[in-house]
């Protein structure tokens, strides 16, 4: 199939220049864009008026009416862009033209490059307008569409990424694609430029249409094969500890012993794989085997020291372009930072290392300060690029020269601060330096001739000075979408921080912020049928929520229930799970990415593999395990076993690709302790016990804080709390496993001992 599609494509050769489908019927109206079909006069006037309100621009197109920050970045291209929808597809069918589909997101560096090189080029735009229907999609609004066409690219034997550039039939079926294309042949050492590809595609569609449709059919068949192969059913009973051990063996085989993290053969880039790290930490805590723990700790150490971490402003960039985590791709995504905060908190609990706690604090501070939205939610991301010297440059906001550093921190501190943060005259990114801390402080202090304690003070002051100086630079663009699932991840991170960093403080600012975000999510992003919308932007909700939005939200609500003991969060979690069961769950187990009530796409996938985010099925599985443990209802266990059966084939053959689903399997087979804390009068009385728990790595624990007067009401929802008392009128802790409880503790030290004993039990 791949040979056929590529052979047809290449055989066409370079296109023959301008021209169009000779049978096209020209519509009456006004032409706004070079080479584009005319539009009705009323629509043309609306586009002109909206474009004028947006500032002075030579061109405007239909994307001017969209709320998506990414689509609006393209609203003044000379390309006749349309948003995805039946209107655009119908226009392609009416004109008999192929579709040029471009998918990206607003903080994507190479999306910006292709915008500037190709989509603002009048010659390219004219050709595109004459021969294609051009459709633009924000992958963060429509991850379902992005997922479908990423699978198409995979079916063609090509790697995915963004911008995603696909050639489709008028029915939306893909027949060729790629990611970034340079504008013209030879640009950026590219073999084929975008204009040439457009010319070939136009000629191919005109002269070999039947072959194109046949190739598209074969691509579709291969897509179906890929999707179904990732949901190969089997017996859940055959999944056990050996499955988890195979995954750990695979992780070890691909582990980078020098830099930490997972190395993909043939790739220099490395992504912060939080899911493998969490599996390694959990397995090590249960078995006592040090190898996995060491791999996890080294990975987190190297990431925290590298340039992938923003040492000045906190948080992490999207990925590293090199194996040492030194030079990142500079986007900063809400989801990455939420997941990394939870991972560093887990490592802190497992090791007691204050540096890991500090990384988590800085990451959460970045999320709150840079991505926090009015009303309670969190914005999506910060751009990779910013302006320096009048030009857009990737990483300009984050990188330094020695002169800039000295101007910020002063001549006295500059040698030490520069040595610590790796700022040099040569730099490591086009003459500028990415900030990293790759040398030990003692070594740096000795080299500069400064006492270590004094060096620590100078570096802390220097960092604040650098931060203040950096804020005066042109800030990167912020994508202000509020994405439901990503906000749920932020809520979970904040709840975990409340336990681990604030140690049961009833006035925890992390917990208050988590509540605020949850109230926004449930207040603004829930549809009438109880399902979630995907995004909130421009004061309105947009797009149906996908599986991850719902699964992550259930997890966040369960986290809030465990942190507060407030029944309303459990009830909302159960209600949302019922929405998932109705709209997403498959009869044979597992969940589809899209709701059965949503748009019908070429394929409907059950995602199982983790990428930058844990798969929706993995999080759904963990939710079902937790709901079963909380409520005792067997229906939840039946559903999770059916889910695991649906993916037994993948877990048996490629377990490393789904580490988060293996966490759910681990939770099902080796659940952590159930911890019931009963307060005589108020939850604040439980702080000493929560301080003990927050400082210990107790994977898979269930936490149930409850006030004595609420025990009976809670027992109707969570049977485990039935009969639990504040003995002698004092706060009391019950440590249980499989609903069998040990002797109650009224002393935090005794509670710590009980936790240690239950964690050592087989």
C-alpha positions as CSV (number, residue, x, y, z in Angstrom):
1,X,0.0,0.0,0.0
2,X,2.7,2.5,1.0
3,X,4.7,1.6,-2.2
4,X,1.6,2.3,-4.3
5,X,0.8,5.6,-2.7
6,X,4.3,6.9,-2.8
7,X,5.0,5.6,-6.3
8,X,1.9,7.4,-7.6
9,X,2.9,10.6,-5.9
10,X,6.5,10.6,-7.1
11,X,5.7,9.5,-10.6
12,X,3.7,12.7,-11.3
13,X,6.8,14.8,-11.2
14,X,6.9,18.6,-10.9
15,X,3.5,20.1,-11.6
16,X,2.7,22.0,-14.8
17,X,1.9,25.4,-13.3
18,X,-1.3,27.3,-12.8
19,X,-4.6,26.0,-14.0
20,X,-7.7,24.5,-12.4
21,X,-10.3,21.9,-12.7
22,X,-11.9,22.9,-16.0
23,X,-15.4,21.8,-15.0
24,X,-15.6,24.1,-11.9
25,X,-18.5,26.4,-11.9
26,X,-17.6,29.9,-10.8
27,X,-19.8,31.3,-8.2
28,X,-21.0,34.9,-8.3
29,X,-19.7,37.2,-5.6
30,X,-16.6,39.0,-4.4
31,X,-13.0,37.6,-4.6
32,X,-11.1,38.6,-1.4
33,X,-8.0,36.4,-1.8
34,X,-5.6,35.8,-4.7
35,X,-6.8,32.9,-6.9
36,X,-9.7,32.1,-4.5
37,X,-13.3,31.5,-5.6
38,X,-15.5,34.5,-5.0
39,X,-17.7,34.6,-1.9
40,X,-21.1,36.1,-1.5
41,X,-21.0,39.8,-1.1
42,X,-22.6,39.7,2.4
43,X,-19.9,37.3,3.6
44,X,-17.2,39.3,2.0
45,X,-18.4,42.4,3.8
46,X,-18.4,40.5,7.1
47,X,-14.9,39.3,6.6
48,X,-13.7,42.8,5.6
49,X,-15.3,44.3,8.7
50,X,-14.0,41.7,11.1
51,X,-10.5,42.0,9.5
52,X,-10.5,45.8,9.9
53,X,-11.5,45.5,13.5
54,X,-8.5,43.2,14.0
55,X,-6.0,45.8,12.8
56,X,-4.4,46.7,9.5
57,X,-4.0,43.7,7.3
58,X,-3.8,43.2,3.6
59,X,-5.8,40.0,3.7
60,X,-8.4,38.3,5.8
61,X,-10.2,35.0,5.5
62,X,-12.9,33.0,7.2
63,X,-10.8,32.1,10.2
64,X,-11.3,35.7,11.4
65,X,-14.6,34.5,12.9
66,X,-12.9,31.7,14.9
67,X,-12.1,31.8,18.6
68,X,-9.1,29.4,18.5
69,X,-5.8,31.3,19.0
70,X,-4.2,29.0,16.4
71,X,-6.8,29.5,13.8
72,X,-6.8,33.3,14.3
73,X,-3.0,33.3,13.8
74,X,-3.9,32.3,10.2
75,X,-6.8,34.6,9.8
76,X,-4.8,37.2,7.7
77,X,-3.0,34.7,5.4
78,X,-3.7,35.1,1.7
79,X,-4.8,31.4,1.9
80,X,-8.6,30.9,1.6
81,X,-8.7,28.9,4.9
82,X,-11.8,27.4,6.2
83,X,-12.4,25.7,9.6
84,X,-13.2,22.0,9.6
85,X,-16.8,21.3,9.1
86,X,-19.5,20.1,6.7
87,X,-19.5,23.4,4.9
88,X,-15.8,23.0,3.9
89,X,-16.2,19.4,3.0
90,X,-19.3,20.2,0.9
91,X,-17.3,22.9,-0.9
92,X,-14.6,20.4,-1.8
93,X,-17.2,18.0,-3.2
94,X,-19.0,20.8,-5.1
95,X,-15.8,22.0,-6.7
96,X,-14.4,18.5,-7.2
97,X,-11.1,19.5,-5.6
98,X,-8.8,17.8,-3.2
99,X,-8.5,19.1,0.4
100,X,-5.3,20.5,1.8
101,X,-5.6,19.9,5.6
102,X,-3.2,21.7,7.9
103,X,-3.3,20.8,11.7
104,X,-1.2,22.5,14.3
105,X,-1.4,24.6,17.5
106,X,-0.7,28.1,18.4
107,X,2.6,27.6,20.4
108,X,4.2,25.3,17.9
109,X,7.5,26.6,16.5
110,X,7.5,24.8,13.2
111,X,3.9,25.7,12.7
112,X,5.0,29.4,12.9
113,X,7.8,28.7,10.4
114,X,5.5,27.1,7.8
115,X,3.0,30.0,8.3
116,X,5.7,32.6,7.6
117,X,7.4,30.7,4.8
118,X,4.4,29.2,2.9
119,X,1.0,30.4,4.1
120,X,2.0,34.1,3.9
121,X,3.6,33.6,0.4
122,X,1.3,35.0,-2.2
123,X,2.4,32.7,-5.0
124,X,1.9,29.6,-2.9
125,X,-1.4,30.9,-1.5
126,X,-2.6,31.7,-5.1
127,X,-1.9,28.2,-6.3
128,X,-3.5,26.6,-3.2
129,X,-6.6,28.8,-3.6
130,X,-6.9,27.9,-7.2
131,X,-6.7,24.1,-6.9
132,X,-7.6,23.0,-3.3
133,X,-10.0,23.6,-0.5
134,X,-7.8,24.6,2.4
135,X,-8.8,23.6,5.9
136,X,-7.1,24.6,9.1
137,X,-7.6,22.7,12.4
138,X,-6.4,23.4,15.9
139,X,-5.2,20.0,17.2
140,X,-5.8,21.1,20.8
141,X,-9.5,21.8,20.0
142,X,-9.9,18.7,17.9
143,X,-7.5,16.0,19.1
144,X,-9.9,13.5,17.5
145,X,-9.2,14.8,14.0
146,X,-5.5,15.1,14.8
147,X,-5.5,11.5,16.0
148,X,-7.2,10.2,12.8
149,X,-4.8,11.9,10.5
150,X,-1.7,11.2,12.5
151,X,-2.8,7.5,12.1
152,X,-3.0,8.1,8.4
153,X,0.5,9.4,8.3
154,X,1.6,6.3,10.3
155,X,-0.2,4.1,7.8
156,X,1.8,5.7,5.1
157,X,5.0,4.8,6.9
158,X,5.9,8.3,8.0
159,X,6.6,9.8,11.4
160,X,4.0,12.1,12.8
161,X,4.2,15.6,14.3
162,X,3.2,19.2,13.8
163,X,2.4,21.0,11.6
164,X,0.5,18.0,10.1
165,X,0.0,18.5,6.4
166,X,-2.4,16.1,4.6
167,X,-3.8,15.8,1.1
168,X,-7.4,14.4,1.3
169,X,-10.1,13.5,-1.2
170,X,-13.2,15.6,-1.1
171,X,-14.7,13.0,1.2
172,X,-11.9,13.6,3.7
173,X,-9.9,10.4,3.0
174,X,-6.1,10.9,3.1
175,X,-3.9,9.9,0.1
176,X,-0.6,11.7,1.0
177,X,0.8,13.7,3.8
178,X,3.8,14.9,5.8
179,X,4.6,17.3,8.6
180,X,6.6,20.5,7.9
181,X,7.4,21.3,4.3
182,X,9.9,24.1,3.3
183,X,8.3,26.6,0.9
184,X,10.3,25.6,-2.2
185,X,12.6,22.9,-3.4
186,X,16.0,23.1,-1.7
187,X,14.9,25.4,1.1
188,X,16.3,24.2,4.5
189,X,18.0,21.4,2.6
190,X,14.6,20.0,1.8
191,X,14.2,17.7,-1.2
192,X,10.7,18.8,-2.1
193,X,9.1,22.1,-1.3
194,X,5.5,22.8,-0.4
195,X,4.8,24.5,-3.7
196,X,6.1,21.5,-5.7
197,X,4.1,19.2,-3.5
198,X,1.0,21.2,-4.2
199,X,1.7,21.1,-7.9
200,X,2.2,17.4,-7.9
201,X,-0.9,16.8,-5.9
202,X,-3.0,19.0,-8.3
203,X,-1.7,17.1,-11.3
204,X,-2.1,13.7,-9.7
205,X,-5.8,14.6,-8.8
206,X,-6.5,15.7,-12.3
207,X,-4.8,13.0,-14.3
208,X,-4.9,9.9,-12.0
209,X,-8.0,10.4,-9.9
210,X,-9.0,6.8,-9.8
211,X,-5.6,5.7,-8.6
212,X,-5.6,8.4,-6.0
213,X,-9.0,7.2,-4.7
214,X,-7.7,3.7,-4.7
215,X,-4.6,4.7,-2.8
216,X,-6.8,6.5,-0.3
217,X,-8.9,3.4,0.2
218,X,-5.7,1.4,0.9
219,X,-4.5,4.0,3.4
220,X,-7.9,3.8,5.1
221,X,-7.7,0.0,5.3
222,X,-4.2,0.3,6.9
223,X,-5.5,2.8,9.4
224,X,-8.3,0.4,10.4
225,X,-5.7,-2.3,10.8
226,X,-3.5,-0.1,13.0
227,X,-6.4,0.9,15.2
228,X,-7.8,-2.6,15.6
229,X,-4.3,-4.0,16.3
230,X,-4.1,-1.8,19.3
231,X,-7.2,-3.2,20.8
232,X,-6.5,-6.9,20.5
233,X,-8.6,-8.7,23.0
234,X,-7.4,-11.5,25.3
235,X,-7.8,-12.8,28.8
236,X,-7.3,-10.3,31.6
237,X,-6.4,-13.3,33.8
238,X,-3.3,-13.7,31.7
239,X,-2.1,-10.3,32.7
240,X,0.0,-10.3,35.8
241,X,3.2,-9.4,37.4
242,X,5.1,-11.0,34.5
243,X,3.5,-8.4,32.2
244,X,4.8,-5.6,34.4
245,X,8.2,-7.2,34.6
246,X,8.4,-7.4,30.8
247,X,7.6,-3.7,30.5
248,X,10.3,-2.8,33.1
249,X,12.8,-5.0,31.1
250,X,11.9,-3.1,28.0
251,X,12.3,0.3,29.7
252,X,15.7,-0.8,31.0
253,X,16.8,-1.8,27.5
254,X,15.9,1.7,26.1
255,X,17.1,3.5,29.2
256,X,19.9,6.1,28.7
257,X,22.3,5.3,31.5
258,X,24.2,8.5,31.1
259,X,21.4,11.1,30.7
260,X,18.5,9.3,32.1
261,X,15.2,8.9,30.3
262,X,14.2,6.7,27.3
263,X,16.2,6.8,24.1
264,X,14.4,6.1,20.9
265,X,16.7,4.5,18.3
266,X,17.7,7.0,15.6
267,X,16.3,10.0,17.5
268,X,18.2,12.7,19.3
269,X,15.2,14.2,21.0
270,X,14.0,13.1,24.4
271,X,10.6,13.7,26.0
272,X,10.0,13.8,29.7
273,X,8.4,10.4,30.1
274,X,6.5,10.8,33.4
275,X,4.5,7.6,33.0
276,X,7.5,5.2,32.9
277,X,9.1,7.0,35.9
278,X,5.9,6.6,37.9
279,X,5.7,2.9,37.1
280,X,9.4,2.5,38.1
281,X,8.8,4.3,41.4
282,X,5.7,2.3,42.2
283,X,7.2,-1.1,41.4
284,X,10.3,-0.3,43.4
285,X,8.2,0.7,46.4
286,X,6.4,-2.6,46.3
287,X,9.2,-5.0,45.6
288,X,12.2,-3.2,47.2
289,X,14.2,-3.7,44.0
290,X,16.6,-0.7,43.6
291,X,17.1,-0.8,39.8
292,X,13.9,0.9,38.8
293,X,14.2,3.5,41.6
294,X,17.7,4.4,40.5
295,X,16.6,4.8,36.8
296,X,13.7,7.0,37.9
297,X,15.9,9.2,40.2
298,X,18.6,9.6,37.7
299,X,16.1,10.6,35.0
300,X,14.5,13.3,37.3
301,X,17.9,14.6,38.4
302,X,19.1,15.0,34.8
303,X,15.9,16.7,33.7
304,X,16.0,19.1,36.7
305,X,19.6,20.1,35.9
306,X,19.1,20.4,32.1
307,X,17.9,23.2,29.9
308,X,14.5,21.5,29.5
309,X,13.7,23.0,32.9
310,X,13.3,26.8,33.1
311,X,15.7,27.5,36.0
312,X,14.7,31.2,36.1
313,X,11.0,31.2,35.8
314,X,10.0,27.6,36.8
315,X,8.4,24.9,34.9
316,X,9.5,22.7,32.0
317,X,9.7,23.1,28.2
318,X,8.1,20.5,26.0
319,X,11.1,18.3,25.1
320,X,14.8,18.3,24.6
321,X,16.4,18.3,21.2
322,X,19.4,16.5,22.5
323,X,20.0,13.4,24.7
324,X,21.4,15.5,27.6
325,X,18.2,17.5,28.2
326,X,20.2,20.6,27.4
327,X,18.6,22.5,24.5
328,X,14.8,22.3,24.6
329,X,12.0,22.9,22.2
330,X,10.7,25.9,24.1
331,X,7.0,25.6,24.3
332,X,5.7,25.3,27.8
333,X,2.5,23.2,28.0
334,X,0.1,23.0,31.0
335,X,-0.2,19.3,30.7
336,X,3.6,18.6,30.8
337,X,4.0,20.7,33.9
338,X,1.1,19.2,35.7
339,X,2.3,15.7,35.1
340,X,5.9,16.6,36.0
341,X,4.8,18.3,39.3
342,X,3.1,15.1,40.3
343,X,6.1,13.0,39.3
344,X,8.6,15.1,41.3
345,X,6.3,15.0,44.3
346,X,6.2,11.2,44.1
347,X,10.0,11.2,43.9
348,X,10.3,13.5,46.9
349,X,8.0,11.3,48.9
350,X,10.1,8.2,47.9
351,X,13.5,9.8,48.6
352,X,13.0,12.7,51.0
353,X,15.2,14.9,48.7
354,X,14.4,18.6,49.1
355,X,15.6,19.4,45.6
356,X,12.8,17.4,44.1
357,X,10.3,19.2,46.3
358,X,11.8,22.5,45.1
359,X,11.4,21.5,41.5
360,X,7.7,20.7,42.1
361,X,7.1,24.1,43.9
362,X,8.7,26.0,41.1
363,X,6.7,24.1,38.5
364,X,3.4,24.7,40.3
365,X,4.3,28.4,40.8
366,X,4.9,28.7,37.0
367,X,1.5,27.1,36.3
368,X,-0.3,29.5,38.7
369,X,1.6,32.7,37.7
370,X,2.0,32.2,33.9
371,X,-1.0,30.0,33.0
372,X,-3.6,30.8,35.7
373,X,-6.8,32.3,34.2
374,X,-9.3,34.6,35.7
375,X,-12.3,32.7,37.0
376,X,-10.4,29.7,38.1
377,X,-9.1,27.7,35.1
378,X,-5.6,27.4,33.5
379,X,-4.6,28.5,30.1
380,X,-3.1,26.0,27.7
381,X,0.5,26.9,26.8
382,X,3.2,29.4,26.2
383,X,4.8,29.8,22.8
384,X,8.3,28.6,21.8
385,X,9.1,31.8,20.0
386,X,9.4,35.5,21.1
387,X,10.7,38.6,19.6
388,X,14.3,39.8,19.9
389,X,15.7,42.6,17.7
390,X,12.5,42.8,15.9
391,X,12.5,39.2,14.8
392,X,10.7,36.1,16.0
393,X,13.3,33.7,17.5
394,X,12.8,30.4,19.2
395,X,13.8,30.5,22.8
396,X,14.7,34.2,22.7
397,X,12.8,34.9,26.0
398,X,14.7,32.2,27.8
399,X,18.3,32.4,26.6
400,X,21.1,34.7,27.6
401,X,24.4,36.3,26.6
402,X,27.1,37.1,29.1
403,X,26.4,40.9,28.6
404,X,22.7,40.4,29.3
405,X,23.5,38.4,32.4
406,X,25.9,40.9,33.8
407,X,23.4,43.7,33.2
408,X,20.9,41.8,35.2
409,X,23.0,40.5,38.2
410,X,25.9,43.0,38.3
411,X,29.6,42.7,37.5
412,X,30.5,41.1,40.9
413,X,28.0,38.2,40.7
414,X,28.2,37.6,37.0
415,X,31.2,35.2,36.9
416,X,29.6,32.9,39.6
417,X,26.0,33.1,38.3
418,X,27.2,32.6,34.7
419,X,29.3,29.6,35.6
420,X,26.5,28.0,37.6
421,X,23.9,28.5,34.9
422,X,26.2,27.7,32.0
423,X,26.1,31.2,30.3
424,X,29.1,31.6,28.0
425,X,30.3,33.7,25.2
426,X,30.1,30.9,22.7
427,X,26.6,29.8,23.9
428,X,24.9,26.6,22.9
429,X,22.1,27.9,20.8
430,X,23.0,30.3,17.9
431,X,25.3,32.4,20.1
432,X,23.0,32.5,23.1
433,X,23.0,30.2,26.2
434,X,20.3,28.0,27.4
435,X,20.3,28.1,31.2
436,X,21.2,24.8,32.8
437,X,23.0,23.6,36.0
438,X,25.2,20.7,34.8
439,X,28.1,21.2,37.3
440,X,27.9,20.7,41.1
441,X,27.7,23.9,43.1
442,X,30.9,23.0,45.1
443,X,32.8,22.7,41.9
444,X,31.5,26.0,40.5
445,X,32.1,27.9,43.7
446,X,35.7,26.6,44.0
447,X,36.4,27.5,40.4
448,X,35.2,31.1,40.9
449,X,36.8,31.3,44.4
450,X,33.7,31.8,46.4
451,X,32.6,30.1,49.6
452,X,29.9,27.6,48.9
453,X,27.4,29.1,51.4
454,X,28.0,32.5,50.0
455,X,27.7,31.1,46.4
456,X,24.3,29.8,47.3
457,X,23.1,33.2,48.4
458,X,24.6,34.9,45.4
459,X,22.9,32.5,43.0
460,X,19.5,32.8,44.6
461,X,19.8,36.6,44.4
462,X,21.1,36.4,40.8
463,X,18.2,34.2,39.8
464,X,15.7,36.7,41.1
465,X,17.5,39.5,39.3
466,X,17.5,37.4,36.0
467,X,13.8,36.8,36.5
468,X,13.1,40.5,36.9
469,X,15.2,41.4,33.9
470,X,13.6,38.7,31.8
471,X,10.1,40.0,32.5
472,X,11.1,43.2,30.7
473,X,11.6,41.2,27.4
474,X,8.8,40.7,24.9
475,X,6.9,37.8,26.4
476,X,6.0,34.7,24.4
477,X,2.5,34.4,23.1
478,X,0.1,32.6,25.5
479,X,-2.6,30.3,24.1
480,X,-5.5,31.3,26.3
481,X,-7.7,28.3,25.6
482,X,-8.8,26.5,28.7
483,X,-8.7,22.7,27.9
484,X,-10.9,20.5,30.1
485,X,-8.6,17.5,30.4
486,X,-5.4,19.6,30.9
487,X,-7.2,21.6,33.7
488,X,-8.1,18.3,35.3
489,X,-4.4,17.3,35.3
490,X,-3.6,20.7,37.0
491,X,-6.3,20.0,39.6
492,X,-4.7,16.6,40.4
493,X,-1.3,18.2,40.7
494,X,-2.5,20.9,43.1
495,X,-4.3,18.3,45.3
496,X,-1.2,16.2,45.5
497,X,0.9,19.3,46.4
498,X,-1.6,20.2,49.2
499,X,-0.9,16.8,50.8
500,X,2.8,16.6,50.1
501,X,4.0,20.2,50.5
502,X,1.4,21.7,52.8
503,X,1.1,18.5,54.8
504,X,-2.6,18.7,55.8
505,X,-2.8,22.5,56.3
506,X,-6.6,23.2,56.1
507,X,-5.8,26.6,54.6
508,X,-3.6,25.1,51.9
509,X,-3.4,27.5,49.0
510,X,-2.8,24.5,46.6
511,X,-6.1,22.9,47.7
512,X,-7.9,26.2,47.5
513,X,-6.6,26.7,43.9
514,X,-7.6,23.1,43.0
515,X,-11.2,23.8,44.2
516,X,-11.3,27.0,42.2
517,X,-10.3,25.2,39.0
518,X,-12.7,22.4,39.7
519,X,-15.6,24.8,40.2
520,X,-14.7,26.5,36.9
521,X,-14.6,23.1,35.1
522,X,-17.9,22.0,36.4
523,X,-19.5,25.4,36.1
524,X,-18.4,26.4,32.6
525,X,-17.5,23.3,30.8
526,X,-20.3,20.8,31.3
527,X,-23.0,20.3,28.6
528,X,-26.7,19.8,29.3
529,X,-26.3,16.0,29.0
530,X,-23.6,16.0,31.7
531,X,-20.7,15.5,29.3
532,X,-17.8,17.9,29.0
533,X,-16.8,20.4,26.3
534,X,-13.3,20.3,25.1
535,X,-12.3,24.0,25.4
536,X,-13.4,27.3,26.8
537,X,-12.1,30.3,24.9
538,X,-13.4,33.8,24.1
539,X,-16.0,33.4,26.9
540,X,-17.6,30.4,25.3
541,X,-17.4,26.6,25.2
542,X,-16.3,24.9,22.0
543,X,-16.0,21.3,20.7
544,X,-17.1,18.1,22.4
545,X,-14.9,16.7,25.0
546,X,-12.9,13.6,24.1
547,X,-12.1,10.6,26.3
548,X,-9.1,12.2,28.0
549,X,-11.2,15.2,29.1
550,X,-13.6,12.9,30.8
551,X,-11.2,10.4,32.3
552,X,-8.8,13.1,33.6
553,X,-11.8,14.9,35.1
554,X,-13.0,11.8,36.9
555,X,-9.5,11.3,38.3
556,X,-9.3,14.9,39.5
557,X,-12.7,14.7,41.2
558,X,-11.7,11.5,43.0
559,X,-8.5,13.3,44.1
560,X,-10.5,16.1,45.5
561,X,-12.8,13.7,47.3
562,X,-9.8,12.0,48.9
563,X,-8.2,15.3,49.9
564,X,-11.4,16.8,51.4
565,X,-13.7,14.0,52.3
566,X,-16.5,16.0,50.7
567,X,-19.1,13.7,49.2
568,X,-20.0,16.0,46.4
569,X,-16.8,15.4,44.6
570,X,-17.4,11.6,44.7
571,X,-20.9,12.1,43.4
572,X,-19.7,14.2,40.5
573,X,-17.0,11.7,39.7
574,X,-19.5,8.8,39.6
575,X,-21.9,10.9,37.4
576,X,-19.2,11.7,34.9
577,X,-18.1,8.0,34.8
578,X,-21.7,7.2,33.9
579,X,-21.4,9.7,31.0
580,X,-18.3,7.8,29.9
581,X,-20.1,4.5,30.1
582,X,-22.9,5.8,28.0
583,X,-21.0,7.8,25.3
584,X,-17.5,6.3,25.1
585,X,-17.4,2.7,26.4
586,X,-17.3,-0.2,24.0
587,X,-19.4,-3.3,24.6
588,X,-16.3,-5.5,24.4
589,X,-14.3,-3.4,26.8
590,X,-12.4,-0.1,26.8
591,X,-13.3,3.3,25.7
592,X,-13.3,5.1,22.3
593,X,-11.6,8.4,22.0
594,X,-14.7,10.1,20.7
595,X,-18.3,10.1,21.9
596,X,-20.8,8.0,20.0
597,X,-22.8,11.2,19.7
598,X,-20.0,13.2,18.0
599,X,-18.9,13.5,14.4
600,X,-18.4,10.3,12.6
601,X,-14.7,10.1,11.4
602,X,-12.8,7.7,9.2
603,X,-11.8,5.5,12.2
604,X,-12.9,5.4,15.8
605,X,-9.9,4.6,17.9
606,X,-9.6,3.1,21.4
607,X,-6.3,4.8,22.5
608,X,-4.1,2.7,24.7
609,X,-0.5,3.9,24.1
610,X,0.9,6.7,26.3
611,X,2.6,9.6,24.6
612,X,3.2,13.0,26.2
613,X,-0.1,12.3,28.0
614,X,-1.4,9.1,29.6
615,X,-3.9,7.4,27.4
616,X,-7.5,7.9,28.2
617,X,-8.1,4.2,28.6
618,X,-5.3,4.0,31.2
619,X,-6.7,6.8,33.3
620,X,-10.2,5.3,32.9
621,X,-8.9,2.0,34.2
622,X,-7.3,3.6,37.2
623,X,-10.6,5.4,37.9
624,X,-12.6,2.2,37.8
625,X,-10.2,0.5,40.2
626,X,-10.5,3.4,42.6
627,X,-14.3,3.5,42.3
628,X,-14.4,-0.2,43.0
629,X,-12.2,0.2,46.1
630,X,-14.2,3.1,47.4
631,X,-17.7,1.8,46.8
632,X,-17.3,-1.9,46.9
633,X,-19.5,-2.2,43.8
634,X,-18.5,-5.1,41.6
635,X,-19.7,-3.4,38.4
636,X,-16.6,-1.2,38.5
637,X,-14.2,-4.2,38.8
638,X,-16.1,-6.0,35.9
639,X,-15.6,-3.0,33.7
640,X,-11.9,-2.6,34.4
641,X,-11.3,-6.3,33.8
642,X,-13.2,-6.0,30.5
643,X,-11.0,-3.0,29.6
644,X,-7.8,-4.9,30.4
645,X,-9.0,-7.8,28.3
646,X,-9.6,-5.4,25.4
647,X,-5.9,-4.5,25.4
648,X,-4.4,-7.8,26.5
649,X,-2.7,-8.2,23.2
650,X,-0.9,-4.9,23.4
651,X,0.1,-5.4,27.0
652,X,1.4,-8.9,26.2
653,X,3.5,-7.9,23.2
654,X,4.4,-4.2,23.8
655,X,3.8,-3.4,27.5
656,X,6.4,-0.6,27.5
657,X,4.1,1.5,25.2
658,X,1.4,1.6,27.9
659,X,3.0,2.2,31.3
660,X,0.1,4.0,32.7
661,X,-2.3,1.2,32.0
662,X,0.2,-1.1,33.8
663,X,-0.1,1.3,36.8
664,X,-3.8,0.4,36.8
665,X,-3.0,-3.3,36.5
666,X,-0.6,-2.9,39.4
667,X,-3.3,-1.1,41.4
668,X,-5.7,-3.9,40.7
669,X,-3.3,-6.7,41.7
670,X,-1.5,-4.9,44.5
671,X,-3.7,-2.2,45.9
672,X,-2.2,0.2,48.5
673,X,-3.6,0.6,51.9
674,X,-7.0,2.3,52.7
675,X,-6.5,5.0,55.2
676,X,-9.5,6.3,57.2
677,X,-8.9,9.4,59.3
678,X,-11.7,10.4,61.7
679,X,-11.8,13.8,63.2
680,X,-13.9,14.6,66.3
681,X,-15.1,18.0,65.1
682,X,-13.2,19.4,62.0
683,X,-10.9,18.1,59.3
684,X,-8.2,20.5,60.5
685,X,-7.7,18.2,63.5
686,X,-6.3,15.6,61.1
687,X,-3.3,17.7,60.1
688,X,-0.7,15.8,62.2
689,X,-1.7,12.5,60.5
690,X,-1.7,14.1,57.1
691,X,1.8,15.5,57.7
692,X,3.0,11.9,58.3
693,X,1.3,10.6,55.2
694,X,2.5,13.5,53.0
695,X,6.1,12.7,53.7
696,X,5.9,9.0,52.8
697,X,5.7,7.3,49.5
698,X,2.6,5.1,49.9
699,X,1.7,4.2,46.3
700,X,-2.0,3.4,45.6
701,X,-3.3,4.5,49.0
702,X,-6.9,5.5,49.4
703,X,-7.4,8.4,51.8
704,X,-10.7,9.0,53.5
705,X,-10.7,12.0,55.9
706,X,-14.1,12.3,57.6
707,X,-15.6,14.1,60.6
708,X,-17.2,11.9,63.2
709,X,-20.7,13.5,62.6
710,X,-20.5,12.6,58.9
711,X,-19.4,8.9,59.3
712,X,-22.9,7.5,58.9
713,X,-23.7,9.6,55.8
714,X,-20.4,8.7,54.2
715,X,-20.8,5.0,55.0
716,X,-23.7,4.9,52.6
717,X,-21.3,5.9,49.8
718,X,-18.1,4.3,51.1
719,X,-18.7,1.3,53.2
720,X,-15.2,1.2,54.6
721,X,-15.9,4.1,56.9
722,X,-18.8,2.4,58.6
723,X,-18.3,2.1,62.3
724,X,-15.1,4.2,62.4
725,X,-14.9,6.4,65.4
726,X,-12.9,9.3,66.8
727,X,-11.8,7.1,69.8
728,X,-11.8,8.9,73.1
729,X,-12.8,12.1,71.3
730,X,-9.4,12.3,69.6
731,X,-8.4,12.2,65.9
732,X,-8.0,8.5,65.0
733,X,-6.3,6.8,62.1
734,X,-7.4,3.4,60.7
735,X,-4.9,1.7,58.3
736,X,-6.5,-1.1,56.3
737,X,-5.7,-3.4,53.4
738,X,-8.4,-5.1,51.3
739,X,-10.8,-3.6,53.8
740,X,-9.3,-5.4,56.7
741,X,-8.1,-2.8,59.2
742,X,-5.3,-2.8,61.7
743,X,-5.6,-1.4,65.2
744,X,-6.6,2.2,65.2
745,X,-3.9,4.9,66.0
746,X,-4.4,8.1,67.9
747,X,-0.8,9.0,67.9
748,X,0.9,10.2,64.6
749,X,4.0,8.2,65.4
750,X,2.0,5.1,65.8
751,X,0.2,5.9,62.6
752,X,3.6,6.1,60.9
753,X,4.6,2.7,62.2
754,X,1.3,1.2,61.0
755,X,2.0,2.6,57.5
756,X,5.5,1.1,57.5
757,X,4.2,-2.3,58.5
758,X,1.4,-2.4,55.9
759,X,3.7,-1.3,53.2
760,X,6.1,-4.2,54.1
761,X,3.3,-6.8,54.0
762,X,3.3,-9.0,50.9
